[in-house]
Amino acid sequence: MTRALCFLAIAAALAFAAPEAGGHGEAHGGDPYLGYKWFNFAILAAGLGYLVAKFGGPALRGQQQSILRKLDEAQKKAAETERRSKQVEEKVAGLEKEIEALRRRAAEEMAVEARQMEEETKRLLEKVEQQAQLEIASAVDHAKKELRAMAADLAVEMAAQRLAAEVRQGAQERLVERFIRSLGDGRGGRN
């Protein structure tokens, strides 16, 4: 490629220099060194072309490769970032599911605890009711015993009073009988 570029530059310089060498340049009133100037320009252009082709191409290729590497790295980083982003999104979605599961579990546990507390309250109320019934039954039994004791005391007292009344009545009759006998004995003794 550099050889072709050099060849074109030299050919262009000779083409521009050739009409000048025939003396046409002087007839027109132009610069007599214009052909040399074009020839120098062609040499300069060919040299610059050669330098660009020799050093610019590899430099551009190196820069191109560097840019391609950086693009590749950027694509890899973008892919990695996208992968991480998807992982984060999956984790967030997983967290949402986990939070929902925790909420459900908490609600279930609260319902179980509420049922247990309700059952415990029922048991305690039943125990209190049984205890109250036992205490009432005990109080009734105690009252019955006291009533029986009072009734027995009253019965004994009434029996004692009756017995005393009967004894008194029987004693009076005996005293009257004794008195009558004693009166009857006294009369018979006088006769």
C-alpha atoms as a printed R data frame, in Angstrom:
    type eleno elety resid chain resno        x       y       z
1   ATOM     1    CA   MET     A     1    0.000   0.000   0.000
2   ATOM     2    CA   THR     A     2    2.820   2.403   0.841
3   ATOM     3    CA   ARG     A     3    4.537   1.626  -2.447
4   ATOM     4    CA   ALA     A     4    1.370   2.386  -4.370
5   ATOM     5    CA   LEU     A     5    0.969   5.642  -2.470
6   ATOM     6    CA   CYS     A     6    4.595   6.634  -3.205
7   ATOM     7    CA   PHE     A     7    4.201   5.740  -6.858
8   ATOM     8    CA   LEU     A     8    1.060   7.877  -7.175
9   ATOM     9    CA   ALA     A     9    2.745  10.815  -5.473
10  ATOM    10    CA   ILE     A    10    5.767  10.664  -7.818
11  ATOM    11    CA   ALA     A    11    3.557  10.285 -10.883
12  ATOM    12    CA   ALA     A    12    1.485  13.296  -9.873
13  ATOM    13    CA   ALA     A    13    4.619  15.358  -9.307
14  ATOM    14    CA   LEU     A    14    6.044  14.449 -12.701
15  ATOM    15    CA   ALA     A    15    2.733  15.171 -14.408
16  ATOM    16    CA   PHE     A    16    2.577  18.627 -12.944
17  ATOM    17    CA   ALA     A    17    6.280  19.266 -13.580
18  ATOM    18    CA   ALA     A    18    6.248  18.107 -17.229
19  ATOM    19    CA   PRO     A    19    4.161  20.933 -18.708
20  ATOM    20    CA   GLU     A    20    6.327  23.457 -16.900
21  ATOM    21    CA   ALA     A    21    9.539  22.056 -18.368
22  ATOM    22    CA   GLY     A    22    8.330  22.789 -21.938
23  ATOM    23    CA   GLY     A    23    8.408  26.460 -21.191
24  ATOM    24    CA   HIS     A    24    4.673  26.970 -21.048
25  ATOM    25    CA   GLY     A    25    4.896  28.284 -17.506
26  ATOM    26    CA   GLU     A    26    7.104  31.151 -18.474
27  ATOM    27    CA   ALA     A    27    4.861  32.191 -21.367
28  ATOM    28    CA   HIS     A    28    1.922  32.566 -19.138
29  ATOM    29    CA   GLY     A    29    3.810  34.704 -16.678
30  ATOM    30    CA   GLY     A    30    3.760  32.134 -13.871
31  ATOM    31    CA   ASP     A    31    6.377  31.025 -11.409
32  ATOM    32    CA   PRO     A    32    9.334  29.344 -13.189
33  ATOM    33    CA   TYR     A    33    9.888  27.116 -10.099
34  ATOM    34    CA   LEU     A    34    6.312  25.953  -9.839
35  ATOM    35    CA   GLY     A    35    7.178  22.493 -11.212
36  ATOM    36    CA   TYR     A    36    9.914  22.083  -8.647
37  ATOM    37    CA   LYS     A    37    7.581  23.205  -5.942
38  ATOM    38    CA   TRP     A    38    5.051  20.592  -7.008
39  ATOM    39    CA   PHE     A    39    7.781  18.015  -7.184
40  ATOM    40    CA   ASN     A    40    8.918  18.941  -3.639
41  ATOM    41    CA   PHE     A    41    5.298  18.829  -2.497
42  ATOM    42    CA   ALA     A    42    4.905  15.365  -4.019
43  ATOM    43    CA   ILE     A    43    8.065  14.166  -2.265
44  ATOM    44    CA   LEU     A    44    6.811  15.663   0.991
45  ATOM    45    CA   ALA     A    45    3.356  14.132   0.507
46  ATOM    46    CA   ALA     A    46    4.930  10.763  -0.374
47  ATOM    47    CA   GLY     A    47    7.168  10.967   2.714
48  ATOM    48    CA   LEU     A    48    4.263  11.918   4.906
49  ATOM    49    CA   GLY     A    49    2.202   9.135   3.317
50  ATOM    50    CA   TYR     A    50    5.003   6.698   3.961
51  ATOM    51    CA   LEU     A    51    5.342   7.824   7.591
52  ATOM    52    CA   VAL     A    52    1.598   7.689   8.088
53  ATOM    53    CA   ALA     A    53    1.459   4.247   6.491
54  ATOM    54    CA   LYS     A    54    4.527   3.025   8.408
55  ATOM    55    CA   PHE     A    55    3.807   4.457  11.855
56  ATOM    56    CA   GLY     A    56    0.244   5.767  11.715
57  ATOM    57    CA   GLY     A    57   -1.306   2.465  10.636
58  ATOM    58    CA   PRO     A    58    0.146   0.446  13.501
59  ATOM    59    CA   ALA     A    59   -0.580   3.289  15.913
60  ATOM    60    CA   LEU     A    60   -4.138   3.490  14.641
61  ATOM    61    CA   ARG     A    61   -4.425  -0.294  14.723
62  ATOM    62    CA   GLY     A    62   -3.070  -0.283  18.292
63  ATOM    63    CA   GLN     A    63   -5.491   2.443  19.230
64  ATOM    64    CA   GLN     A    64   -8.258   0.573  17.437
65  ATOM    65    CA   GLN     A    65   -7.363  -2.588  19.328
66  ATOM    66    CA   SER     A    66   -7.246  -0.599  22.560
67  ATOM    67    CA   ILE     A    67  -10.671   0.862  21.798
68  ATOM    68    CA   LEU     A    68  -11.978  -2.598  20.890
69  ATOM    69    CA   ARG     A    69  -10.542  -4.006  24.143
70  ATOM    70    CA   LYS     A    70  -12.138  -1.195  26.102
71  ATOM    71    CA   LEU     A    71  -15.448  -1.758  24.309
72  ATOM    72    CA   ASP     A    72  -15.192  -5.472  25.036
73  ATOM    73    CA   GLU     A    73  -14.402  -4.732  28.691
74  ATOM    74    CA   ALA     A    74  -17.285  -2.281  28.817
75  ATOM    75    CA   GLN     A    75  -19.604  -4.922  27.332
76  ATOM    76    CA   LYS     A    76  -18.356  -7.454  29.883
77  ATOM    77    CA   LYS     A    77  -18.860  -4.943  32.685
78  ATOM    78    CA   ALA     A    78  -22.314  -4.132  31.330
79  ATOM    79    CA   ALA     A    79  -23.135  -7.846  31.190
80  ATOM    80    CA   GLU     A    80  -21.771  -8.312  34.732
81  ATOM    81    CA   THR     A    81  -23.730  -5.291  35.924
82  ATOM    82    CA   GLU     A    82  -26.860  -6.644  34.264
83  ATOM    83    CA   ARG     A    83  -26.264 -10.061  35.841
84  ATOM    84    CA   ARG     A    84  -25.789  -8.473  39.259
85  ATOM    85    CA   SER     A    85  -28.834  -6.303  38.694
86  ATOM    86    CA   LYS     A    86  -30.873  -9.420  37.889
87  ATOM    87    CA   GLN     A    87  -29.495 -11.103  41.015
88  ATOM    88    CA   VAL     A    88  -30.463  -8.084  43.090
89  ATOM    89    CA   GLU     A    89  -33.917  -8.043  41.497
90  ATOM    90    CA   GLU     A    90  -34.284 -11.774  42.187
91  ATOM    91    CA   LYS     A    91  -33.169 -11.227  45.769
92  ATOM    92    CA   VAL     A    92  -35.612  -8.356  46.128
93  ATOM    93    CA   ALA     A    93  -38.371 -10.504  44.663
94  ATOM    94    CA   GLY     A    94  -37.257 -13.302  46.979
95  ATOM    95    CA   LEU     A    95  -37.283 -10.888  49.890
96  ATOM    96    CA   GLU     A    96  -40.790  -9.793  49.023
97  ATOM    97    CA   LYS     A    97  -41.865 -13.432  48.920
98  ATOM    98    CA   GLU     A    98  -40.010 -14.111  52.159
99  ATOM    99    CA   ILE     A    99  -41.600 -11.066  53.812
100 ATOM   100    CA   GLU     A   100  -45.020 -12.239  52.655
101 ATOM   101    CA   ALA     A   101  -44.273 -15.729  53.985
102 ATOM   102    CA   LEU     A   102  -43.148 -14.205  57.302
103 ATOM   103    CA   ARG     A   103  -46.353 -12.165  57.451
104 ATOM   104    CA   ARG     A   104  -48.435 -15.266  56.783
105 ATOM   105    CA   ARG     A   105  -46.484 -17.246  59.364
106 ATOM   106    CA   ALA     A   106  -46.877 -14.449  61.912
107 ATOM   107    CA   ALA     A   107  -50.621 -14.263  61.233
108 ATOM   108    CA   GLU     A   108  -50.930 -18.027  61.611
109 ATOM   109    CA   GLU     A   109  -48.908 -17.982  64.822
110 ATOM   110    CA   MET     A   110  -51.023 -15.135  66.160
111 ATOM   111    CA   ALA     A   111  -54.189 -17.064  65.297
112 ATOM   112    CA   VAL     A   112  -52.804 -20.172  67.033
113 ATOM   113    CA   GLU     A   113  -51.812 -18.110  70.075
114 ATOM   114    CA   ALA     A   114  -55.248 -16.470  70.118
115 ATOM   115    CA   ARG     A   115  -56.907 -19.899  70.025
116 ATOM   116    CA   GLN     A   116  -54.590 -21.159  72.755
117 ATOM   117    CA   MET     A   117  -55.303 -18.113  74.885
118 ATOM   118    CA   GLU     A   118  -59.029 -18.552  74.280
119 ATOM   119    CA   GLU     A   119  -58.817 -22.218  75.261
120 ATOM   120    CA   GLU     A   120  -56.721 -21.360  78.320
121 ATOM   121    CA   THR     A   121  -59.250 -18.692  79.286
122 ATOM   122    CA   LYS     A   122  -62.080 -21.222  78.899
123 ATOM   123    CA   ARG     A   123  -60.168 -23.713  81.062
124 ATOM   124    CA   LEU     A   124  -59.520 -21.069  83.691
125 ATOM   125    CA   LEU     A   125  -63.182 -20.018  83.654
126 ATOM   126    CA   GLU     A   126  -64.222 -23.655  83.977
127 ATOM   127    CA   LYS     A   127  -61.816 -24.069  86.900
128 ATOM   128    CA   VAL     A   128  -63.155 -20.907  88.528
129 ATOM   129    CA   GLU     A   129  -66.721 -22.125  87.973
130 ATOM   130    CA   GLN     A   130  -65.862 -25.557  89.403
131 ATOM   131    CA   GLN     A   131  -64.124 -23.940  92.348
132 ATOM   132    CA   ALA     A   132  -67.129 -21.678  92.897
133 ATOM   133    CA   GLN     A   133  -69.472 -24.671  92.676
134 ATOM   134    CA   LEU     A   134  -67.280 -26.572  95.153
135 ATOM   135    CA   GLU     A   135  -67.248 -23.591  97.491
136 ATOM   136    CA   ILE     A   136  -71.026 -23.206  97.156
137 ATOM   137    CA   ALA     A   137  -71.512 -26.930  97.759
138 ATOM   138    CA   SER     A   138  -69.174 -26.716 100.734
139 ATOM   139    CA   ALA     A   139  -71.056 -23.695 102.074
140 ATOM   140    CA   VAL     A   140  -74.383 -25.511 101.561
141 ATOM   141    CA   ASP     A   141  -73.021 -28.595 103.340
142 ATOM   142    CA   HIS     A   142  -71.686 -26.428 106.145
143 ATOM   143    CA   ALA     A   143  -75.040 -24.629 106.401
144 ATOM   144    CA   LYS     A   144  -76.869 -27.982 106.412
145 ATOM   145    CA   LYS     A   145  -74.586 -29.254 109.159
146 ATOM   146    CA   GLU     A   146  -75.151 -26.089 111.175
147 ATOM   147    CA   LEU     A   147  -78.913 -26.400 110.613
148 ATOM   148    CA   ARG     A   148  -78.803 -30.065 111.674
149 ATOM   149    CA   ALA     A   149  -76.755 -29.160 114.699
150 ATOM   150    CA   MET     A   150  -79.171 -26.367 115.544
151 ATOM   151    CA   ALA     A   151  -82.133 -28.662 114.916
152 ATOM   152    CA   ALA     A   152  -80.533 -31.347 117.073
153 ATOM   153    CA   ASP     A   153  -79.844 -28.776 119.792
154 ATOM   154    CA   LEU     A   154  -83.402 -27.526 119.539
155 ATOM   155    CA   ALA     A   155  -84.736 -31.092 119.566
156 ATOM   156    CA   VAL     A   156  -82.643 -31.940 122.619
157 ATOM   157    CA   GLU     A   157  -83.720 -28.734 124.312
158 ATOM   158    CA   MET     A   158  -87.362 -29.362 123.491
159 ATOM   159    CA   ALA     A   159  -87.028 -32.967 124.626
160 ATOM   160    CA   ALA     A   160  -85.427 -31.774 127.827
161 ATOM   161    CA   GLN     A   161  -88.215 -29.286 128.348
162 ATOM   162    CA   ARG     A   162  -90.849 -31.947 127.676
163 ATOM   163    CA   LEU     A   163  -89.080 -34.395 129.883
164 ATOM   164    CA   ALA     A   164  -88.805 -31.771 132.570
165 ATOM   165    CA   ALA     A   165  -92.469 -30.951 132.105
166 ATOM   166    CA   GLU     A   166  -93.419 -34.615 132.242
167 ATOM   167    CA   VAL     A   167  -91.144 -35.182 135.167
168 ATOM   168    CA   ARG     A   168  -92.669 -32.216 136.890
169 ATOM   169    CA   GLN     A   169  -96.132 -33.334 136.026
170 ATOM   170    CA   GLY     A   170  -95.358 -36.869 137.133
171 ATOM   171    CA   ALA     A   171  -93.715 -35.552 140.249
172 ATOM   172    CA   GLN     A   172  -96.745 -33.437 141.028
173 ATOM   173    CA   GLU     A   173  -99.002 -36.391 140.588
174 ATOM   174    CA   ARG     A   174  -96.793 -38.444 142.845
175 ATOM   175    CA   LEU     A   175  -96.689 -35.672 145.358
176 ATOM   176    CA   VAL     A   176 -100.458 -35.368 145.187
177 ATOM   177    CA   GLU     A   177 -100.725 -39.130 145.475
178 ATOM   178    CA   ARG     A   178  -98.338 -39.186 148.400
179 ATOM   179    CA   PHE     A   179 -100.212 -36.377 149.957
180 ATOM   180    CA   ILE     A   180 -103.469 -38.177 149.461
181 ATOM   181    CA   ARG     A   181 -101.972 -41.340 150.870
182 ATOM   182    CA   SER     A   182 -100.503 -39.507 153.666
183 ATOM   183    CA   LEU     A   183 -103.900 -38.000 154.320
184 ATOM   184    CA   GLY     A   184 -105.465 -41.382 154.040
185 ATOM   185    CA   ASP     A   185 -102.979 -42.876 156.408
186 ATOM   186    CA   GLY     A   186 -103.578 -40.132 158.806
187 ATOM   187    CA   ARG     A   187 -107.261 -40.727 158.988
188 ATOM   188    CA   GLY     A   188 -106.918 -44.399 159.420
189 ATOM   189    CA   GLY     A   189 -104.531 -43.864 162.225
190 ATOM   190    CA   ARG     A   190 -106.968 -41.675 164.088
191 ATOM   191    CA   ASN     A   191 -109.728 -44.153 163.823
